[in-house]
Amino acid sequence: MRMSLLQFRAPDGRRGVAALVDDREARIVAGVESTRLLATAAIASGQSLTEAVTAAGDGGAIDLASVQLLPPIDHVDPAHLLLTGTGLTHLGSAEGRDQMHRKLADAAQQTDSMKMFLLGVAGGKPAGAAIGVQPEWFYKGTGASLVAPGAPLPSPDFALDAGEEPEIAGIYLIADDGTPVRLGFSLANEFSDHVTERSNYLWLAHSKLRPAALGPELLLGPLPQHVDGVSRILRDGAVIWEQAFASGEANMSHSIANLEHHHFKYALFRRPADVHVHFFGTATLSFSDGVRTRPGDVFEIEASPFRLPLRNPIASTPTATATVSVRTL
C-alpha cells in the first residue's frame, strides 16, 4: 500500500489533512488539522503514521480542486521549522556544478565541486552501520521561507538568478527524547541563485538563502531506490525547457542514512518538537543549459511515485534595492 498525506485549507478557512492511498480518491483524516499534530500523536502512542491515519478514521472524500493545498508539513511557529540541504549527491548536479566553477580553477585539475562529489562516490554509501564521508551541507532558512504548491516563489530584488532545483526532501519531526523521526518524503523545488554561486564558490551560502517549495504530498514509508522525474519551465503557457531526472539512492553517491547522520549529528538539530525539511540534492539544472528565467515563468516538477506535480510561478519583485540600515540603541 502506498500512502501520501496532504494538508489543505477549506474555503471556510478550516485546515485539514487528507490521505491518498494507492490510486484511490483522497479521503479526509477525521479530526486532524495538521500533519505535525498527527505525527506528534503517532510518536506518543507508538504508532506509525499509517496506523495513526487508520486510527483517526475516515472523514469522507474530498475534491482536492475545491481546496487550497498547503505544504505537506509546516509549524505553527515557523522559527521551529528548519530548511537545510545537501549538494553534489547526484551525478548530474556534479557535472553542472563543475561546469559552473571550472572558470575559477586550473582546467587541468578537478574543481572543489568534483572533488567533493568523488569523495561521496568513494565513501558516501558505507556498509552496515559505518559512518560515511560527510556531504556538502547548506542552510536555506526557516518555515517562513517555505512556499506552498502553486504559490509564487519570490526572488529577492538583489538576486542575479532565479533557478529551479528539482529534488526530493526528507521530512522529520524531533521526538521528545531528541530522536529524529522521519515522517516521509516530498517532491521539492530548492530554489537557488546560480549566477551568484558561479561568481565565487564561497557565495554558495548566499545563493541558497532563497525560498523553497514542497509538493503537495508527504509520501509515507521508504523512498523507492529509483525515482523518475521530469522538470520543465513554462513561459506564457509554452514549455521553454524540459529535462528528465533520476533520484533515489540508486542514482545517488550518498545513502539517505548517511545524509541524515551528518545533519542530525549536530545537537542543535535534535531539539524536541522541531520540524526539519532536508533537501537531498538535484540531478539537473536548467541553468547548466543556459536558461535564464524571468518573473512569470512557471516551474513544473513531477516524479513517480508522487501522484501530484509541483508547480510554482516566479514572483515579480521590485527592481530597486534599498540599503538596509542598522539602528544603534
PEUR-V339015 format. One record per residue. N is the residue number from 1. RES is the residue in one letter. OMEGA is omega in whole degrees, -180 to 180 (none if undefined). D_CENTER is the distance of its C-alpha to the mean C-alpha in Angstrom with 2 decimals. Layout:
[[N/RES/OMEGA/D_CENTER] [N/RES/OMEGA/D_CENTER]]
This chain:
[[1/M/177/23.76] [2/R/-180/20.18] [3/M/173/18.83] [4/S/176/15.83] [5/L/177/15.74] [6/L/172/15.22] [7/Q/-178/16.05] [8/F/172/18.50] [9/R/-179/21.10] [10/A/180/24.53] [11/P/179/26.90] [12/D/177/28.85] [13/G/-179/25.94] [14/R/177/25.51] [15/R/176/22.17] [16/G/177/21.67] [17/V/177/19.68] [18/A/178/20.29] [19/A/171/20.12] [20/L/-179/19.95] [21/V/-178/22.09] [22/D/-178/22.57] [23/D/180/23.78] [24/R/-180/25.46] [25/E/178/25.11] [26/A/180/22.81] [27/R/178/24.68] [28/I/173/24.45] [29/V/-170/24.12] [30/A/172/27.33] [31/G/-177/27.49] [32/V/-178/23.79] [33/E/178/22.10] [34/S/176/18.67] [35/T/-178/16.44] [36/R/-180/16.77] [37/L/177/20.53] [38/L/180/20.72] [39/A/178/18.93] [40/T/179/21.21] [41/A/179/24.20] [42/A/179/23.26] [43/I/-178/23.07] [44/A/-177/26.36] [45/S/-179/28.08] [46/G/-180/26.96] [47/Q/166/25.40] [48/S/177/22.37] [49/L/177/20.12] [50/T/177/21.90] [51/E/180/25.20] [52/A/177/24.32] [53/V/179/23.61] [54/T/-179/26.95] [55/A/-179/28.75] [56/A/178/27.64] [57/G/-176/29.25] [58/D/180/28.85] [59/G/178/28.88] [60/G/-179/29.54] [61/A/177/27.91] [62/I/176/25.71] [63/D/-176/25.38] [64/L/179/21.75] [65/A/-177/23.17] [66/S/-177/25.17] [67/V/175/22.49] [68/Q/178/19.65] [69/L/-180/16.28] [70/L/170/14.12] [71/P/-176/10.53] [72/P/174/11.04] [73/I/172/11.13] [74/D/-179/12.69] [75/H/179/15.63] [76/V/173/19.08] [77/D/-175/19.08] [78/P/180/15.95] [79/A/-179/17.18] [80/H/170/16.50] [81/L/-177/12.71] [82/L/175/11.18] [83/L/180/8.04] [84/T/179/8.56] [85/G/178/7.96] [86/T/178/10.42] [87/G/177/11.97] [88/L/180/14.85] [89/T/179/13.93] [90/H/-177/14.79] [91/L/-180/18.20] [92/G/180/17.26] [93/S/179/15.25] [94/A/180/18.28] [95/E/-180/20.67] [96/G/-180/19.04] [97/R/180/18.72] [98/D/178/22.25] [99/Q/-180/23.57] [100/M/-171/22.21] [101/H/-172/23.84] [102/R/179/26.98] [103/K/-177/29.08] [104/L/-176/28.76] [105/A/175/30.11] [106/D/-176/33.21] [107/A/-179/32.71] [108/A/-177/34.64] [109/Q/175/32.16] [110/Q/173/28.55] [111/T/176/26.09] [112/D/180/24.20] [113/S/-179/21.04] [114/M/176/22.92] [115/K/-180/24.46] [116/M/179/21.16] [117/F/-178/20.00] [118/L/173/23.43] [119/L/179/23.30] [120/G/178/20.30] [121/V/-177/22.27] [122/A/-172/25.24] [123/G/-177/23.87] [124/G/179/20.23] [125/K/-177/21.34] [126/P/179/24.24] [127/A/175/26.59] [128/G/-177/26.95] [129/A/-179/25.96] [130/A/178/26.25] [131/I/-179/23.79] [132/G/-180/22.48] [133/V/-180/22.00] [134/Q/-179/19.33] [135/P/166/16.53] [136/E/-177/15.67] [137/W/177/13.64] [138/F/179/12.49] [139/Y/179/12.01] [140/K/-179/10.28] [141/G/-180/11.95] [142/T/178/12.54] [143/G/177/12.04] [144/A/-179/14.20] [145/S/-177/11.51] [146/L/-176/9.33] [147/V/-179/10.36] [148/A/174/11.44] [149/P/-180/11.69] [150/G/-178/14.75] [151/A/179/14.97] [152/P/172/15.67] [153/L/-178/13.41] [154/P/175/16.03] [155/S/-177/16.88] [156/P/-174/19.31] [157/D/178/22.85] [158/F/-178/23.08] [159/A/177/20.23] [160/L/-179/21.60] [161/D/175/18.85] [162/A/-171/16.05] [163/G/180/14.08] [164/E/169/11.19] [165/E/-178/8.92] [166/P/-177/8.11] [167/E/177/6.31] [168/I/177/5.61] [169/A/172/3.95] [170/G/-178/7.22] [171/I/-172/8.60] [172/Y/172/11.88] [173/L/-179/15.03] [174/I/-179/17.78] [175/A/-177/21.12] [176/D/180/24.35] [177/D/178/25.50] [178/G/179/22.49] [179/T/174/21.04] [180/P/-180/17.25] [181/V/178/16.77] [182/R/178/13.90] [183/L/-179/13.67] [184/G/-175/11.72] [185/F/178/8.69] [186/S/168/6.64] [187/L/-174/6.31] [188/A/169/3.81] [189/N/-179/5.78] [190/E/-175/5.60] [191/F/-175/9.16] [192/S/178/11.87] [193/D/-173/15.68] [194/H/177/17.02] [195/V/177/20.63] [196/T/180/20.49] [197/E/-178/19.01] [198/R/-178/21.66] [199/S/178/24.40] [200/N/-175/24.15] [201/Y/179/21.76] [202/L/175/22.37] [203/W/176/20.64] [204/L/-178/17.24] [205/A/177/16.57] [206/H/-175/17.65] [207/S/-178/15.61] [208/K/-179/12.26] [209/L/-179/13.52] [210/R/176/12.14] [211/P/177/10.28] [212/A/-180/6.77] [213/A/174/6.68] [214/L/174/5.69] [215/G/-174/8.33] [216/P/-169/11.41] [217/E/165/11.58] [218/L/-178/11.08] [219/L/-179/12.70] [220/L/179/15.25] [221/G/-177/16.86] [222/P/174/16.16] [223/L/177/13.91] [224/P/179/16.47] [225/Q/-180/17.64] [226/H/179/17.27] [227/V/177/14.70] [228/D/179/16.06] [229/G/176/14.28] [230/V/176/15.43] [231/S/-180/14.12] [232/R/176/16.69] [233/I/179/17.84] [234/L/176/20.57] [235/R/-177/23.21] [236/D/176/25.88] [237/G/-179/24.92] [238/A/179/25.37] [239/V/178/22.99] [240/I/178/23.35] [241/W/179/20.98] [242/E/178/19.54] [243/Q/174/18.50] [244/A/175/17.64] [245/F/179/15.17] [246/A/177/15.10] [247/S/-172/12.76] [248/G/-173/13.63] [249/E/-180/15.88] [250/A/-178/18.75] [251/N/-177/17.13] [252/M/177/15.82] [253/S/177/18.05] [254/H/169/16.74] [255/S/178/16.71] [256/I/179/13.82] [257/A/180/16.57] [258/N/177/17.31] [259/L/179/13.88] [260/E/-180/13.97] [261/H/-174/17.56] [262/H/170/17.15] [263/H/-173/14.68] [264/F/175/16.68] [265/K/178/20.02] [266/Y/-175/20.12] [267/A/-179/21.90] [268/L/177/20.36] [269/F/178/17.04] [270/R/179/19.14] [271/R/-177/20.44] [272/P/176/21.34] [273/A/175/19.59] [274/D/174/16.54] [275/V/177/13.03] [276/H/169/10.25] [277/V/-174/6.46] [278/H/-177/6.31] [279/F/-173/4.50] [280/F/177/7.46] [281/G/-176/8.57] [282/T/179/9.78] [283/A/-176/13.21] [284/T/179/14.43] [285/L/174/14.86] [286/S/180/17.30] [287/F/-180/18.43] [288/S/178/19.98] [289/D/177/22.08] [290/G/-180/23.39] [291/V/175/21.62] [292/R/-176/21.70] [293/T/177/19.98] [294/R/180/21.66] [295/P/-178/21.33] [296/G/174/21.47] [297/D/-179/19.69] [298/V/172/17.23] [299/F/177/14.07] [300/E/-178/13.99] [301/I/175/11.75] [302/E/-179/13.09] [303/A/171/13.23] [304/S/12/15.39] [305/P/179/15.56] [306/F/-177/13.62] [307/R/-175/16.44] [308/L/179/14.99] [309/P/173/13.43] [310/L/178/10.99] [311/R/177/13.32] [312/N/172/13.42] [313/P/173/16.43] [314/I/-178/16.78] [315/A/172/18.85] [316/S/-180/22.25] [317/T/177/22.97] [318/P/-179/26.31] [319/T/-178/27.80] [320/A/179/29.58] [321/T/178/28.06] [322/A/176/30.02] [323/T/178/30.79] [324/V/-180/29.42] [325/S/178/32.46] [326/V/-178/32.65] [327/R/176/35.50] [328/T/-179/37.72] [329/L/none/38.66]]
